[in-house]
Amino acid sequence: MRRYQVVFYCEKTKQTKIDIIINSAFTGAYVYAKSKMVDLNEHSEDEWVIASIYDLEIEFQIDKKLY
């Protein structure tokens, strides 16, 4: 399982919302993000978009040699 940070952004209000989720694949994080974006837009007059989906596990792999 991997940790993903999903950032949502509203251009009108300049607000961001950040969710940290655990999923086995990027595809699962993307499906979650799309679903959450739809939910945010249904319950708000402002338009929210997915600003980024970031794999948080990468930060722990930086010290490993790639060669």
Contact map, one row per residue, 1 for C-alpha under 8 A:
1110000000000000000001111000000000000000000000000000000000000000000
1111000000000000000001111000000000000000000000000000001110000000000
1111100000000000000111100000000000000000000000000000001110000000000
0111110000000000000111100100100000000000000000000000111110000000000
0011111000000000011110000000000000000000000000000001111100000000000
0001111100000000011110000000100010000000000000000111110000000000000
0000111110000001111000000000000000000000000000000111100000000000000
0000011111000001110000000000000000001000000000011111000000000000000
0000001111100111100000000000000000000000000000011110000000000000000
0000000111111111000000000000000000000000000001111000000000000000000
0000000011111110000000000000000000000000000000110000000000000000000
0000000001111100000000000000000000000000000001100000000000000000000
0000000001111110000000000000000000000000000001000000000000000000000
0000000011111111000000000000000000000000000000000000000000000000000
0000000011101111100000000000000000000000000000000000000000000000000
0000001111000111110000000000000000000000000000000000000000000000000
0000001110000011111000000000000000000000000000000000000000000000000
0000111100000001111100000000000000000000000000000000000000000000000
0000111000000000111110000000000000000000000000000000000000000000000
0011110000000000011111000000000000000000000000000000000000000000000
0011110000000000001111100000100000000000000000000000000000000000000
1111000000000000000111110000100000000000000000000000000000000000000
1111000000000000000011111101100000000000000000000000000000000000000
1100000000000000000001111101000000000000000000000000000000000000000
1100000000000000000000111111100000000000000000000000000000000000000
0001000000000000000000111111110000000000000000000000001000000000000
0000000000000000000000001111111000000000000000000000000000000000000
0000000000000000000000111111111100000000000000000000000000000000000
0001010000000000000011101111111110000000000000000000100000000000000
0000000000000000000000000111111111000000000000000000100000000000000
0000000000000000000000000011111111100000000000000000000000000000000
0000000000000000000000000001111111110000000000000000000000000000000
0000010000000000000000000000111111111000000000000100000000000000000
0000000000000000000000000000011111111100000000000100000000000000000
0000000000000000000000000000001111111110000000000000000000000000000
0000000000000000000000000000000111111111000000000000000000000000000
0000000100000000000000000000000011111111100000011100000000000000000
0000000000000000000000000000000001111111110000000000000000000000000
0000000000000000000000000000000000111111111000000000000000000000000
0000000000000000000000000000000000011111111100010000000000000000000
0000000000000000000000000000000000001111111111110000000000000000000
0000000000000000000000000000000000000111111110000000000000000000000
0000000000000000000000000000000000000011111110000000000000000000000
0000000000000000000000000000000000000001111111100000000000000000000
0000000000000000000000000000000000000000111111100000000000000000000
0000000001011000000000000000000000000000100111110000000000000000000
0000000001110000000000000000000000000000100111111000000000000000000
0000000111100000000000000000000000001001100001111100000000000000000
0000000111000000000000000000000000001000000000111110000000000000000
0000011110000000000000000000000011001000000000011111100000000000000
0000011110000000000000000000000000000000000000001111100000000000000
0000111100000000000000000000000000000000000000000111110000000000000
0001111000000000000000000000110000000000000000000111111000000000000
0001110000000000000000000000000000000000000000000001111100000000000
0111100000000000000000000100000000000000000000000000111111000000000
0111100000000000000000000000000000000000000000000000011111110000000
0111000000000000000000000000000000000000000000000000001111111000000
0000000000000000000000000000000000000000000000000000001111111100000
0000000000000000000000000000000000000000000000000000000111111100000
0000000000000000000000000000000000000000000000000000000111111110000
0000000000000000000000000000000000000000000000000000000011111111000
0000000000000000000000000000000000000000000000000000000001111111100
0000000000000000000000000000000000000000000000000000000000011111100
0000000000000000000000000000000000000000000000000000000000001111110
0000000000000000000000000000000000000000000000000000000000000111111
0000000000000000000000000000000000000000000000000000000000000001111
0000000000000000000000000000000000000000000000000000000000000000111
